[in-house]
Amino acid sequence: MLLRDVELRDVDAYVRIRCDPVMMAELGGPLPQAGIRERVRHDVAAALADTAWIRMIVPDPAAPAVVAGSVVLWTQESEDAPFSEIGWMVLPEFQRRGLGKQAVRQLLQEAHEEERWGEVHAFPSTTNVASNAICRTLGFRLLGEQDKPFAGRLLRANHWVVDTRDGLT
């Protein structure tokens, strides 16, 4: 598996990840396809500017166009102070292979090595068993449940945090 920066050619992958009812079941349902191309352009620009790490999960390095999902690390604005947040999604046909966990671990390891991002927060839905398991097994600490805005929706999420300065378990 490898992680590569998002590219303009990833529009179809974004549509599969964000506009599919199965993929978005834990996040309040599918997003509309309108605006996805612009979202990809925005994300490519953010990745090129190094203001966010937006990586596509590629299961086979010999086939970089085949995308299994994405893992993203960015600065989230809040009322109190900005903080680092990580999120990930893996397409159904690639789930249960450990790719999500491997991708999250790899991105957090990179953050540790570059001494960047500090404390990283994750907010999987309280009902998303797989994503909560990734947090638990990678050494995130559960801070509790909270309502979390996402794409104009309010979701019930577990709030996890890991400090990349400490390394990973």
N, C-alpha and C positions, 0 to 999 in steps of 0.2 A: 504494500500500500504506500501511496505517497500523497502528500498534500501539495497542491499547486494554487497559485493565486487565481482568483476569478478572472475570466476573460470574456470579451464581448460575445464569443460563440456559446456561452453558457445559458443563453436565454431559454432554450428548451429544458435544460435541467432545472432552472428556476421555476418554470411553469409546472413541471412535475412535482417539485418540492412544495411550492407555495399555493398552488391552485387545485390540488387534488384533495377530495374529501377525506380519504384515508390518511394521507400525510398530515393533514391539518386538523384531524379529529380532536387532538389534545389542546389545540390552540384556537378553538372557537369556530372551526369550519374553514373552508377554502377561501382564499383571497381571489378577487377578480383578476382576470388576465390583463385587463387594461392597466397599463403602467408598469408591467414587468420589465419590458425592454428598457425603460427609463431607470428602473431600480438597478438593473444590471450595469448600465452606464455609470450610475452614481457609485455603485460598489466597486467597479473597476477603477474609477478615479480615486476613491478612498484607499484602495489597496496600493495603487501607484504612488500616492502621496504618503503612504505608510501611516495614515491616521487610524486605520483599522486593519486587522489581519482577517481577510476574507478568503478562506481556502476551500477549494473543492476537493472532496475525498475521491481519490482515484484508486480503485482496488488493484489494478494491474498497471505498473509503470510503463509497460510496453504498449499500452492503449490509453494514452492520456485524455482522449476525448470521451471515454466511458467514465461517467461520474456516478458515484454511489450516494452522494449527499454533500453536505457542507458543514464546516465548523468555522465559527466567527468569533473574534475577540475584538472588542471595541470599547470606547469610553461612552458610558451612559450618563446623560445629564439627569440630575435629580434636584429636588427642592433644597436639600442639605448641601451636597457637594457632588461633583462628578465622581464616578467609580467605574472600575473595569468590569465588563460583563462578557460571559461566554455563552454561546448557544450552538446547538448542532441538530442536524436532521439527517436521517439515513433512509433512503428509498426502500420500500417493502422487500423488493427482491434481493437486497443486500443486507437486510437485518438478520440478527442472530448469528453473525459471523465475527463479532467483536470489532468491526470497523469503526463504529462510533466511539467506543472506549479507546481504541488505539489512536484515533484522530485527536480526541480531546487530550489524551496523555501527551501526544507528540507536540501539540500546540502549547500546552502548559510547560512542557520541558523546554521548548524554544523560548518561552517567556522567561523562564528561570535562567537559562544560559545567557540571554541578552539583558538580564536584570531590568526587565520592563514589565509593566502592568501591575506589579505588586499584588494586593489582594484582588482576587477575581471572584465575582459573584455569578451564580447560576440560578435560574428560576424555572425549573421544569414544573409542569402541571402536577398537582398533588396525585393525580391518577395515572401519571406516566411512569409506570413501574421500571421500564428499561432505563430511562434517563436518570431517575432517582438512584438506581443501582449503580450507574456510572459514577455519579457524584460520590456515593458512599464508598465504592471500591477504590477511587482515586484519592481519597483522603480529604474530601471536602467536609466541612463541619456544618451540620444542619442548624440554622438559626431559628427556624420556625416556619409557619405558614403566613402568607400575606396575599392580598389582592394585588395583581400586577397588570398594568396596562400593556396591551400588545395589539398593534394594528387597529386601534380604535375600539378595542374590546377590553373587558376586565376579566382576568382569569385568576382562579385560585391556584397559587403556586407554592412550592416549597422553596425557601430561600437558603441556598447553600453558599459557602465561601471557602476558598483555599488561598493560602498565601504563597505565591510562586517564589518568593524569596527563600522559603524554607525547603524547596524541592518537593518532589512527589513521593508518595508511598508506593 
